[in-house]
């Protein structure tokens, strides 16, 4: 695909990722019965957090500073959450939506880093940061246990999407197929983790002391 087409596509995908994460941020504030201003703040900080860190690290223009649509999308998600009953979002829905944003944003972050000439390993890390940082910032500000401290797989799902994006690019596959497959794989792993509480082995101090 032509490079002149790819960059605008990534920009549109960035907006889609912003919308998903902004909704999760606004819903967290809504569940805490906060004001519309607080919902808007959470939508913005969750929506742009990971992408901002990515752009600063790869020395790209910070996407939401130059694009007037980003703030509007975040406000729109806050308004959407404000005018919908919280019972719509009960159960695992929030985790599932967050998992979709995680996988898609990890792919986007990796792809954008590669487009800016970042080597494969740092590009992989940019994908993980892009996918995970917004949710982490949201949880910390909300005073909730960070997703990093929960048992089921989260960062690993984002890492899978980022790794497949890098591997597919190095193998020379069509990037659209790589992006779709990487997103599906990461989202599928996150869904499995939510459904069956999949987790990596935890550090065992007793086991370490025996060595």
BADRENSE-153760 format. One line per field, with one value per residue (C-alpha): residue in three letters; z, y, x. Coordinates in pm, 1 decimal, decimal comma. Last residue first. Example, Ala and Ser with C-alpha at 12.3 -4.5 7.8 and 13.67 -1.06 7.14 Angstrom:
r <- [SER | ALA]
pz <- [714,0 | 780,0]
py <- [-106,0 | -450,0]
px <- [1367,0 | 1230,0]
REM end
This chain:
r <- [UNK | UNK | UNK | UNK | UNK | UNK | UNK | UNK | UNK | UNK | UNK | UNK | UNK | UNK | UNK | UNK | UNK | UNK | UNK | UNK | UNK | UNK | UNK | UNK | UNK | UNK | UNK | UNK | UNK | UNK | UNK | UNK | UNK | UNK | UNK | UNK | UNK | UNK | UNK | UNK | UNK | UNK | UNK | UNK | UNK | UNK | UNK | UNK | UNK | UNK | UNK | UNK | UNK | UNK | UNK | UNK | UNK | UNK | UNK | UNK | UNK | UNK | UNK | UNK | UNK | UNK | UNK | UNK | UNK | UNK | UNK | UNK | UNK | UNK | UNK | UNK | UNK | UNK | UNK | UNK | UNK | UNK | UNK | UNK | UNK | UNK | UNK | UNK | UNK | UNK | UNK | UNK | UNK | UNK | UNK | UNK | UNK | UNK | UNK | UNK | UNK | UNK | UNK | UNK | UNK | UNK | UNK | UNK | UNK | UNK | UNK | UNK | UNK | UNK | UNK | UNK | UNK | UNK | UNK | UNK | UNK | UNK | UNK | UNK | UNK | UNK | UNK | UNK | UNK | UNK | UNK | UNK | UNK | UNK | UNK | UNK | UNK | UNK | UNK | UNK | UNK | UNK | UNK | UNK | UNK | UNK | UNK | UNK | UNK | UNK | UNK | UNK | UNK | UNK | UNK | UNK | UNK | UNK | UNK | UNK | UNK | UNK | UNK | UNK | UNK | UNK | UNK | UNK | UNK | UNK | UNK | UNK | UNK | UNK | UNK | UNK | UNK | UNK | UNK | UNK | UNK | UNK | UNK | UNK | UNK | UNK | UNK | UNK | UNK | UNK | UNK | UNK | UNK | UNK | UNK | UNK | UNK | UNK | UNK | UNK | UNK | UNK | UNK | UNK | UNK | UNK | UNK | UNK | UNK | UNK | UNK]
pz <- [4504,4 | 4788,7 | 4847,1 | 4502,5 | 4567,9 | 4892,6 | 4728,5 | 4458,1 | 4172,3 | 3988,8 | 3696,6 | 3402,4 | 3418,0 | 3251,8 | 3442,5 | 3221,9 | 3058,2 | 3109,8 | 3002,1 | 2701,9 | 2601,9 | 2634,2 | 2419,9 | 2155,6 | 2157,1 | 2103,1 | 1822,7 | 1652,8 | 1656,9 | 1521,6 | 1244,9 | 1138,9 | 1144,2 | 956,2 | 692,2 | 634,3 | 629,2 | 342,0 | 453,2 | 422,4 | 692,4 | 885,1 | 880,6 | 998,7 | 1282,2 | 1397,5 | 1392,9 | 1553,4 | 1837,3 | 1897,9 | 1911,0 | 2144,7 | 2365,2 | 2402,8 | 2517,4 | 2752,3 | 2904,0 | 3007,5 | 3124,8 | 3439,0 | 3790,3 | 3842,9 | 3948,2 | 3599,8 | 3561,9 | 3834,3 | 4150,9 | 4142,9 | 4275,7 | 3973,0 | 3885,2 | 3897,4 | 3699,9 | 3418,4 | 3394,5 | 3362,9 | 3099,9 | 2891,7 | 2927,4 | 2803,6 | 2427,3 | 2342,5 | 2579,1 | 2428,6 | 2075,5 | 2161,0 | 2303,1 | 1971,0 | 1789,7 | 2023,3 | 1917,3 | 1544,2 | 1481,8 | 1472,0 | 1119,3 | 1166,7 | 988,7 | 1230,9 | 1524,6 | 1362,0 | 1308,9 | 1667,1 | 1813,7 | 1585,8 | 1670,6 | 2043,6 | 1996,2 | 1836,3 | 2102,5 | 2401,0 | 2255,7 | 2210,7 | 2565,3 | 2703,0 | 2532,2 | 2692,9 | 3036,4 | 3023,6 | 2914,1 | 3190,2 | 3405,0 | 3405,5 | 3125,7 | 3033,7 | 3405,5 | 3408,6 | 3235,1 | 2923,0 | 2895,1 | 3071,5 | 2888,4 | 2552,7 | 2674,7 | 2779,6 | 2446,7 | 2263,6 | 2477,7 | 2384,0 | 2017,7 | 2023,9 | 2191,3 | 1915,0 | 1623,5 | 1650,4 | 1531,9 | 1590,3 | 1966,5 | 1956,7 | 1748,7 | 1935,3 | 1641,2 | 1618,2 | 1818,2 | 1869,2 | 2247,2 | 2244,4 | 1999,4 | 2207,7 | 2536,9 | 2372,7 | 2216,2 | 2551,3 | 2732,4 | 2454,8 | 2521,8 | 2891,4 | 2970,0 | 2747,9 | 2865,3 | 3227,4 | 3190,7 | 3014,9 | 3284,9 | 3547,8 | 3376,2 | 3340,7 | 3716,6 | 3901,5 | 3996,3 | 4049,8 | 3777,6 | 3555,6 | 3616,0 | 3506,0 | 3212,5 | 3094,3 | 3092,8 | 2907,0 | 2649,1 | 2598,5 | 2538,9 | 2257,6 | 2101,2 | 2116,3 | 1944,1 | 1662,7 | 1633,6 | 1608,7 | 1342,0 | 1142,2 | 1182,8 | 1084,6 | 765,1 | 700,3 | 729,7 | 510,5 | 207,0 | 143,2 | 207,5 | -83,6 | 0,0]
py <- [-2200,5 | -2264,1 | -1891,5 | -1848,6 | -2109,7 | -1943,4 | -1601,9 | -1722,9 | -1472,9 | -1519,8 | -1757,6 | -1583,7 | -1549,1 | -1680,6 | -1590,8 | -1817,2 | -1567,8 | -1251,6 | -1418,2 | -1574,5 | -1233,2 | -1084,8 | -1361,8 | -1306,3 | -932,2 | -988,1 | -1237,6 | -1035,9 | -720,1 | -901,3 | -1066,2 | -735,4 | -547,3 | -823,3 | -847,9 | -472,4 | -478,3 | -722,7 | -964,2 | -875,5 | -1106,6 | -809,9 | -645,2 | -959,2 | -1000,3 | -638,0 | -653,1 | -997,6 | -863,8 | -565,4 | -781,2 | -1030,9 | -751,4 | -609,9 | -948,9 | -986,4 | -645,0 | -780,8 | -1143,0 | -1213,8 | -1156,3 | -787,9 | -564,5 | -431,7 | -340,2 | -86,3 | -118,9 | 172,9 | 520,8 | 681,2 | 857,1 | 526,8 | 338,7 | 593,7 | 622,7 | 243,5 | 232,6 | 499,2 | 336,5 | -9,9 | -2,3 | 278,4 | 142,8 | -206,4 | -67,6 | 155,5 | -151,0 | -334,4 | -28,6 | -33,8 | -397,1 | -344,5 | -30,5 | 307,3 | 449,4 | 668,2 | 413,1 | 149,9 | 363,9 | 410,9 | 37,2 | -43,3 | 213,8 | 104,8 | -262,5 | -187,5 | 45,2 | -228,4 | -484,5 | -254,2 | -94,1 | -435,7 | -531,7 | -209,1 | -296,7 | -641,1 | -508,2 | -254,1 | -519,4 | -762,7 | -711,2 | -382,1 | -128,5 | -82,0 | -61,2 | 265,3 | 440,6 | 638,5 | 1017,8 | 1079,3 | 792,5 | 943,3 | 1289,0 | 1159,8 | 981,1 | 1304,8 | 1496,5 | 1247,1 | 1266,8 | 1648,2 | 1644,1 | 1417,9 | 1593,0 | 1909,3 | 1722,5 | 1910,0 | 1866,4 | 1523,2 | 1359,7 | 1472,6 | 1544,2 | 1251,3 | 1231,0 | 852,8 | 898,3 | 1198,3 | 1027,3 | 710,3 | 893,6 | 1091,4 | 779,9 | 603,8 | 891,7 | 1019,0 | 834,8 | 772,3 | 1134,0 | 1268,1 | 1040,4 | 1085,0 | 1461,9 | 1452,2 | 1231,1 | 1468,3 | 1767,0 | 1573,3 | 1524,6 | 1200,9 | 912,2 | 665,8 | 445,5 | 752,8 | 812,6 | 457,3 | 497,5 | 812,9 | 634,2 | 332,8 | 561,8 | 754,0 | 423,7 | 324,7 | 672,6 | 722,1 | 389,8 | 494,8 | 828,6 | 651,2 | 425,0 | 737,4 | 860,5 | 518,7 | 537,4 | 888,4 | 748,1 | 445,0 | 632,2 | 838,7 | 525,4 | 349,1 | 0,0]
px <- [1748,1 | 1507,0 | 1454,0 | 1305,5 | 1035,4 | 938,9 | 931,4 | 695,4 | 662,4 | 335,2 | 286,0 | 115,4 | -260,2 | -574,9 | -889,4 | -1104,3 | -1339,7 | -1134,8 | -809,9 | -983,8 | -1117,8 | -767,8 | -620,4 | -887,3 | -825,1 | -453,1 | -510,0 | -785,7 | -573,1 | -267,3 | -472,0 | -627,4 | -297,7 | -112,8 | -383,2 | -373,9 | 5,7 | 37,4 | 307,0 | 675,8 | 805,6 | 945,6 | 602,9 | 431,4 | 679,8 | 640,1 | 260,5 | 265,1 | 479,6 | 250,6 | -62,0 | 104,6 | 240,3 | -110,3 | -235,7 | 62,0 | -13,9 | -352,2 | -341,0 | -543,6 | -410,6 | -480,0 | -192,1 | -118,2 | -484,8 | -419,1 | -625,0 | -867,9 | -789,0 | -954,5 | -628,0 | -438,2 | -702,7 | -717,1 | -337,5 | -311,8 | -583,6 | -410,5 | -67,6 | -159,5 | -209,8 | 29,2 | 294,3 | 271,6 | 288,9 | 584,0 | 758,7 | 718,0 | 852,3 | 1154,8 | 1217,1 | 1151,4 | 1360,1 | 1176,8 | 1157,0 | 852,4 | 631,4 | 756,9 | 642,8 | 303,9 | 262,8 | 358,9 | 123,2 | -159,7 | -120,1 | -110,2 | -409,2 | -616,5 | -531,6 | -586,9 | -898,4 | -1056,1 | -956,1 | -1106,3 | -1433,0 | -1423,3 | -1330,0 | -1613,5 | -1862,9 | -1770,5 | -2077,1 | -2264,7 | -2232,7 | -2595,7 | -2676,7 | -2482,1 | -2770,3 | -2676,0 | -2673,2 | -2341,6 | -2165,3 | -2257,7 | -2159,2 | -1818,0 | -1778,5 | -1859,7 | -1612,2 | -1340,1 | -1437,9 | -1427,4 | -1085,7 | -957,0 | -1124,4 | -914,3 | -602,0 | -276,1 | -256,0 | -421,8 | -150,9 | 157,4 | 387,1 | 630,8 | 952,3 | 926,0 | 912,3 | 678,3 | 444,5 | 425,3 | 363,9 | 82,8 | -69,5 | -86,7 | -256,0 | -485,1 | -810,1 | -761,3 | -673,2 | -949,4 | -1230,5 | -1127,5 | -1137,4 | -1473,2 | -1623,8 | -1485,3 | -1646,3 | -1972,3 | -1974,9 | -1889,2 | -2116,6 | -1826,4 | -1975,7 | -1977,7 | -1606,3 | -1523,8 | -1760,8 | -1582,4 | -1248,5 | -1386,3 | -1548,6 | -1224,1 | -1045,5 | -1278,3 | -1295,2 | -918,4 | -864,1 | -1096,0 | -915,0 | -579,1 | -725,4 | -805,4 | -447,5 | -314,2 | -518,2 | -384,7 | -27,8 | -91,9 | -223,9 | 89,0 | 297,1 | 123,6 | 0,0]
REM end
